Amino acid sequence: MRRRAAATRGARVSGAALAALLALQAPTGDGAALYTSWCKSCHGADGRGVPAASTRLEVPPADLRDCKTSTAEPEERWIGIVTQGGAAFGLSLDMPAFGEAATPQQIRAVVSYARSLCGETGWPPGELNLPRAFLVEKAYPENEVVLTSHGREQQAIYERRVGKRWQLEAALRTVLDSLDRPFGGSTAAAKYNAWYDAERRALASVGLEATPPLGRADRWEIEPFFAFGWAPGDVVVIQGQVVASLEEGEGLTAWSYRVGAGRQIGRVVPMLELEWAVPVGGDRTLSFYPQCWVQLSRLGHVAASLGAELPAVGLEPRHPRLIAFVLWDYGDAPLFRGW
């Protein structure tokens, strides 16, 4: 056991020494040359994750040419992993840390080159993947599993990214109340990222949700929507959504306007959402949703949120309700990695 621990410590020291040696030998600002010096032996000359024959790794290295994976991560996440090493994010010890030996300019240069290996345009960058709010639909296409609770209602959501900008979604709902009908219904949805601007850190998407007459739903309901997200600088995160509700046999029954704002403070994002519901021929309602999003895993692929729905305007009685969710971004990593 002691010999194994000593060998492990030795491997880590050797990895750190190797990182320092490679950094000192590498050119200052040439991303391609830095990649060849630092990354080629593990990730391969073309970035496909095929290591050199002389390189022994415990975990297969990432395929940097896989656009679906490489574009979904923000640049700061890449910089953090290169600077601090894989272990700092719950990833493989095979990924060394270059932060003590390389300059910030060198690290940004090699990250910029590694991200360019995707070779395709049109993929929304990970900088636009904003923290999920409880109410507003994210404009960014995702690979997520989400479990939510809204008072006595629960929902399980599966989201699947398709191609560069599409997302398909399926949801099942349950209701735990005095009625002997726990199955609330199901919903299928599709979303398309119609526009994004990486420089302005903004994006917009359109989508459609369809709810069949199952469970407690007694008729078809269709909800087309428009969603947007904006993260100006590092000051605030703003997300919004406009939803039209159409019911079978009734046509347009309501409009819903939702907007939320929050600010990231380390691994925590306090948010406030509001929803202004405007039924056709009915009474309007306004509700506030204070909440706090928390990054649970070091990698950031598991997160949770807790808050409340606070009715402000509308017919009484309307009572506050607890809201919460936990999510797993399975596109980033397996559930039990990254801790």
N, C-alpha and C positions, 0 to 999 in steps of 0.2 A: 504494500500500500504506500509506504514512504517512497519507495523507488518510483512508483507511478506518479505520485504527487510531484516529486522532484523533476521527473521527466516532463510533466505538464508545465511546471514553472519554467523549465528550461526552454520548452517549445515557445512559450509566450515571450520570454526574453529574447530568444533568437528571432522571433517574428518582429519584435520591436526594433532590434538591431538591424534587421534586414530592411525594414521600412525606412529607418534613418539613413542607411547607406544608399538606398535607391533614391531617396529624396535629395541627398547631397550631390549625387551624380547627374540628376536630371536637369534639363534646360529650365530656365526660369518661367517662361510664359507660353511655351509651345505645347498645347493640349495633346496633340498626337504623339509627340516625343515623350511627354510625361506618361501617357497611357502605355506606350511601348515599354518604358522603363519600370513602371509600377504594377501594371495590371495584366500585361500580355500573358505572363506565365500561367495565370489562373483562368482568366476570362477568354483567352485566345486572342490571336491577332485581329480577328474580325468581330470579337465581342460576343460570339455565340455561346460562350460558357464552356468551351472545350479546352481544358488545361493542357499544358505541355506534358509529354510522356514522363518527364522527370519530376513533375509536381504531384505530390500526394495530398489529397484533401479529404476531410471527413464528410463534408457536405458539398454537393454539386454547386458550382458558382452560378450566379445569375446570368441569364441570357440577356445581354444589354441590347440586342437587336429586336427583342420582343417589345413592340411599341405599346401593346396593351398594358404591359407591366411597367416599362421604363417611363412612359409619359405620365402615369397616374401619380407618381411621387413628386412632391414639390422639390425645388432645387435645394432648399435649406435642409431637407431630409437627406439628400445625397451628400451634401457638404458635411452634415453631422456624422454620417457613417464613415466617410473617408477620413475625417478628422479624428474621431474617437474610436473607430474600429467597430466591427460587428458586435462584439460582446456588449458594448454600451447600449445597444438597442435590442438585446436578447437574441441576436443572430449568431452566425457561426464565428468561432474563434479564429477560423482560417483567414478572415478579413482583418488585416492589420490596421493599426491607427497611424496616420501620417502627420497628425497635428503637431507633434513636438519637433519634427524634423523638417517639415515643409512650410512654406509661407502661405498665407491666405490666398495670394494671387495664384500660386501653383495649384492649390486645391480647387479653386474656382475654374481654372483653365482645364484641368483634367476632368472635372465634373461636366463642364460644358461640352467637351469632346465626347465623353461617354454618352451623354444624353443625345448627341447628334447621331449616334450609331443606329438609331431607329430608322433613319433614312426616309421617313414618310411625313408629309405635312397633313394637317387637318385633324390631328388628335388634340383635344382640349388639354392643356397642361395641368399638372397636379396643383399648381398654385390657385386654381379656380375651384378646387374641391373643398368647399367651405364646410365648417362644422354643421352637422344636421340639426335642424330645429324640429320641434315637436309637430307643428302644424303645417308650415310651408313646405311644399315639395321642393327638393333640391333640384337645381337646374343641371347639375353635373351628372352624367351617366355613371352608374355605380355597379359594383358587385358586392352586395350586402345581404345579410340576414338580420332582420330587426324584430324584436319582440317589444310590444308596446302595451301600456295599461292606461286607460282613461276612465277613471271612476270604476264602475263595475264592468266595463268593456275591455276586452283584450284582443290583440291582433298579432298575427304572425305574418311577416312580410318577407318574400324572397325576391331579390332584384338581380337581374342578369344583364350585363353590358353586352351589346352585340355590335361588332365592328367599331368604327371610330366614335359614333355619336348616338347610337340607338341604345335604349334600355327597355327591357321587358320586365314585367312585375306581376306577381300573383300574391294575393292576401287572403287569409282566413280569419274570421272574427268569431269570438265567443262572448256571451253575456252571462254573468253570474248574478242573478237576481231571483225574485220570488217566482217567476214564471218557469215552468218545466220545459223550456226550449233554449238550451244553452248555445246551440249553433246559431250565430248571428247572421252569417252569410259569407259570401266570397266576392272578390273583385279581381279583375284582370286589367292591366294597364300597359300602355306603350308611351314612350317619351323620346323626343328627338331634340338634340342640341342644335338649334338653328343658327346660332351665332355666338362667337366668343372673341374677345380682344385681350390677349395676354398682357399687353402693355398697360391697358386701363384696368386690368384685373376684373373683368366683367364678362358675363355670359347670359344667354337667354335660351329658353327651351319651350317647346309646345308639346302637349300630350293629350291623351284620352283615357279615361277610366270607364269601365263597363261593369255594372253590378247586375247579375241575373236574379230572377225571383226564386231565391233559395233561402232557407232558414227563416229569419224574420223579415226578409225583404219580399214583398208580395207583388212586385212589378219590376220591369227593367228600369234601370237608371243609368243615364249616360252623362259623363262630366268631362267636357273638353276644358283644358286649362292652359294658361300661360304662366311661366315661372322665370324668375331672374335672380341673379346673385351679383353682388358687387363688394369688393374688398379694397377700398381706397387706402393705399399705404398700409400701415400696420395699426391704424387707429380704430377702425370699426368694421364689422361685417354686416352687410345689409342683404336680406333676402325677401322676396315677395312673390305673390301668386294671385291670379284672378281666375275664378272657377265659375262656370255656368252649369247649372243643374237642369237636366231634362228628364222627365219621367214619362213612361209609357202611358199613352192616352191623355196626357196633360200638356205635353210640350215643355216649354221653358217655365220652370217653377221658382228659380231663385238665382241670384248672383252672390258670390262671396269674394270679399277682398281681404287679403291676408298680407301682413308685412311684419318683419322681425328684424331686430338689430342686436348685436352683441359685440363684445370685445374679448380677444384672446389674452389671457393672463397666464403665461406658462402653459400648464396642462388643463386649465379651467377656462370655460367661456360662459360668463353670465349673459343671458339673453332675455329680451322681452318681446313677445309677439302680441299682435292684436288681430281680431277677426271682426269684420263688419259684414253681417249677413243681411241681405236684402231680398226677402221673399216677394214673389209677384202677388200683389194684393194682400200681403200679410204684414205683421209687425216686424220691424227691424230689430236686430240684436247686436250688441257690442260686447265682446269678451276680451279680457287680457290674460296672457299666459306667461307669467314670470317663470324662469327656469334656469338651470345651471348644467351645462354640458361638461363632462369630465373625461379626459383621456385616461383609460385604465392601464393599457399596456405601454411599455416603453416604446414599442414600434409605432403605436398609434392606431393599430387596426381593430382594437376593441375599445369601445367607449360607452358611456351611459349618461342619462340625463334625468333630472328630477325637478318637478315644478308643480304648478297648480293652474287650473282654469278658474278665473275670477269673473263672473258675470257682472256687467256694468249697466247695460241698457237692455230692456226687453220685458216681456211679460213675466210676472212672478207666478209660482215660485221657481227660481233658478238658484241652485246652490253651488258653492265652490266644489271642485273635484280635483283629486290628485291625478297628476300626469307623470308618466315615467317611460323610459325605454332603455334597452341595452342593444347594442349593435356589434356585429362582427363583419369587418371588411375582408371577406375571404379571398379577394383578389390580391391583397397585400401579402398574406401569409396564413398558414394553418392556424387554427384557433389557439393551440398551446405553444406556439412559437412567438418570439418577440416580447417575452415578459422579462 
